[in-house]
Every structure is written in structure tokens, then in C-alpha cells.
Amino acid sequence: MEKLSIEKQLKANAYPGRGIIIGKSADGTCAVTAYFIMGRSENSRNRVFVEDGDGIRTEAFDPSKLTDPSLIIYAPVRVLGNKTIVTNGDQTDTIYDLMDKQQTFEQSLRTREFEPDAPNFTPRISGIIHQDKGIFNYALSILKSNNGRPEGCNRYTFAYNNPFDGEGHFIHTYMGDGNPLPSFEGEPEWVDIEGDIDTFTDRIWNSLNEENKVSLFVRYINLEDGTWETRIVNKNK
């Protein structure tokens, strides 16, 4: 597998949809995660990220224009002890609640499937970071329809142990624009993670399609003491 430039990957795809990146900072001191959302409809674009405790949630930028909150209002990021959960839907809460009851990341996601938004059947993508006094591993998951057929749900989990400095993995909901939207295929993409939190945030935000991008969250978590820095960028201000 070839390691890819995150800028080139994003610039080459006008509509990756929602995306999760997890990896390790170039200096080896931090676990890194990013989550972005994009939108084609007015309802999808009418959103912002706001901080919510240790995590974030989405909310309507203009509540008067909100038509259907079911798949666009949720908590993308929550923290459970030394675990950080990042997802593109309300499965964040499922993972949090069931892992708090001693179930695993994979077991939690067996209770969920792709979104009921025919004909796209948008995949549910999820990530989890486990960091504790220098120990760091992460996993990414995708729940998708069986080749566009909603009768079956295909579930894939990719686990990464002892990641290398300046490297990470990127998973997103769509291969590109289309009607219906084509679901992500294959393994998460192996990408570079370079620069401090502000540099990395700018790299992602400036590479997303200007018309379709909505919001971006980036967090750097110190691997020794668990403290973190967060950046949130919203197109709607």
C-alpha cells in the first residue's frame, strides 16, 4: 500500500462525504484524530460543530431551516476514560454506552447498521483511540450495505497497534459524488500526518471542496498525560 498525501486525497474527491482520520503526530508525542462533514443539500449544509463536554455535537446553524434532524444532529465525538470515540452518527452513543458495560468496539457496532437513507444507504464509519501512558492503538470501522442492497449489512473493522510517527489512516463514507452516492470501498487509506495541530487543521480544511465542506474537528491527544488540544472550523459562522 502506498502512503498518500491527505491533501491530494481530499482535493481529488469533490465529495468524500464524512471522513475520519486517526494516526500519530510526526513528533511522536500525540494521538491525532480529525472528523469532517460535508453536505449537498441545504439541510446538510445548515450545521456547525460545537463543543459538548469532552466531545462535540452538531447543531443547526439556522434552526428555522432545519427540516429533518434524524441523521444530521448527533454527537460525533465522546470520551470514555482513556478512549476517544469518533463517528459519523448516533452510533457514538451506542459505542459509548455498550463499552461502558464492558462490551468491545466491535460488539457494540454489531447492534447497528448503515443509515436508512435510500438509495444511498450511507455507511456508518466509526473510530476509537485507546491511549494510556504512552500506549496507543486505534481502530476504524465501516458498516455498509451489501453492494447497495439493504437486505444485508457488511461490517469491517481495521485495528492498528503501535502506529508509526507521522502516519495514520483515513476512512470516509463515499468514493465520490454520484446518484446514488457510491460507498467507500477497501481498506482505510494510509496517509501522512504532518505538522502541529494548526498546520494539520489548515491542511485538511483548505483541501476540502469549497462548495461542499461544512465543519471540521481536529484533536491532538498527548500520549503521556492524556491532555488534548482541539480545533473546530465551521463554514457557517
N, C-alpha and C positions, 0 to 999 in steps of 0.2 A: 504494500500500500504506500502511496506517495503522500508525504506530508504537504498539506495545502496552505496557501495564504488565505486567512479568513477574509481579507478584503476582496481578493479575487473571487472567492466563492460567492460572496454576497453581491458583488457588482455584476456577476454573470447570471444572477437569478432575480428577475423583477418581482417575483412573488414566492419566497420560501414559506410564507405564512407566519407561523410561530416557530421560534428557534431557541434551543438550549445549548449553551457551550459550558463545558466543565473541564478544568485542567489545572495546571500548576504554573505559577508565575516564573518568569525567566530567571529570577534570582533565587528561586527555590524556597522562598520563605512563606508563600501564601497559596492556599487553595483558591481557585478563581472560578466564578460562575457568572454567566450572563444569560438573560432571558429577554427576548424582544417579541413584540406583537406587531402585526401589520393588518391592514384592512382594505377591502374593496368597496364595501357598502357604507352608507352614511352611519348606520348603527355600529358597525365595527370600528369605524374611524373616530367615533364620538366617545373616546376613552382616554383616561390618564392612569398612570401608576401613582399610588400614594403609599407612604409608609404606614404600617399597621403592626404595632408592637415590634417584634424582632424580624418581621417579614414585610410583605407588601400586599396590596389588593388593587384590583381595578375598580374604577368608578366612572360614571358618566361625566364627561366634561360639561355637557349641557343636558341636565336631566329632562328638559322638556322635549328633547329629540330622541330619548331612549324608547325603543319600541319593543324589544324582546331581550330581557336581561339574562335569560336562562343559560346561554353558552358564552356570554362575554363578561359577566360580572362574577368574579371569583378571587380567591387568594392564591396567586401564583407561587409565593414563597412563604414557607413557615419553618421554624426552627424547633427541633425536638432534642433537647440535651446537646450532644455534640454532633447532631445530624442536621443538615440543611436540605430541605425538600424543595424542589423546583419543578413545576408542571404547567401545562397549558390549560388547566381546567379545575373543576372542583374535586378531582381525584387527589389534589394536595391534601384535602381534609381526610379523605379515605386513608391515604398512606399514613398521615399523622395519627389518626385515631387507632388504626389497627396495629401500627408499630408500637404505639404506646401500650398496647395489650400483648406485646411480645411476638407479634407476627412479623414476618420478614417483608422486605420491599416487594419481592415477587408475589408472596402470598397475598399481600394487600391488593395488588393490581389484578389478581385473578377474579376479584369481585367486580371489576369494571370492564368496559369495552369502549370501542370508538364512539365518537359523537353521533347522535341521531339526526344528522343534518343532510339527509338525502338531497341530491345524488352524490355529494362529496364524501360523506362518511369520514369526516376529518379524523385522522389518528389522534389518540391521546399520547402525548410524549411526556415523559417524566424523568427526573434525575434526582439522585441523592448523593450527598457528600458525607463521608464519615471522617472526622478529623479529631485526633486526641493526642496531645503532647508529642507531636512530630509524626504520628501515624496518620496516613492519608490514603484513602481509597474512594472510589466513586463508581456509580453505575448509571446507565441510561436505559430507558425502556420505551418501547412503542407498542401500542395496541391498535391494530388496523383491520379493516375489513378484509375478507378473503378475496383479494383481487377485484375489489369493487362490489362483491356480493355480500350483502348484510347478514346472510344466514350464518356466516362463520366469522369468528374473530381470531386473528393470528396475533400471538403475543411473543415479543422478543425482548430479552434483557441482555445487556452487554456490560460486563463488570471489568473494572480496571484497578489493578493493585500496584502500588509504588510507582506512580506516574513520574515521568522524566520532567526536568525543568524546561519551561518554555513550550510545553506541548499540552494538547487537550483534544477533546472530541466534540463534534458538532452534530446535532440531530435536529431536523426541522419537519414540519408537517407535510409540505408539498415539494415535489420535484421542480415545480414551476407553475406558471399561470395556465389556465385551461378551463374547460367546462365539459364534464366535471373536473375539479382540481385533482391532479394525479398525486397520490400518496407517496410519501418518502419511501425509497427502496434501498435495501442493502445495509451494510454496517454504518454506524456513525462515522462521519468524515474526520480524518486525522488532521488537525490544524495547529498552526503556530499560535502561541500566546506570548506576545512581546510587549514590553513597556510597563509603566506603572498603571494604576487604576485609571487615571485621567487619560493617558495615552491610549489604553486599550478601549475605553469607552468611546473616545473620538474615532478610533479605527472602525469600530462596529457601526456607530451611528452614521458616520459620513459615507459608509459603504452601502447602507440600505437604500432601496429605491425611494426617491424623494416623495413621490406621489402616494405610495402605499404604506410607508412606515408610520407608526403610531407612538410607541413607547419602548423604552429600553431600561433594563435594570442590570447593574453590574456590582458584584461584591468580591472583595479580596479578604480572605479569612486567614489571619496569622496562624501558622501551624503549631507554634509553640504555646501560645496563651489563649487562642480561640477568639481574640478580639477581631473586629472587622471594620472595614470601610465600605460604604455603599454610595453608588451614584445612580440617580434616576434622571432620565431625559424624556420629556414629553413634547410631542409636536404641538399639541394643544396647550397653550399657556394662558 
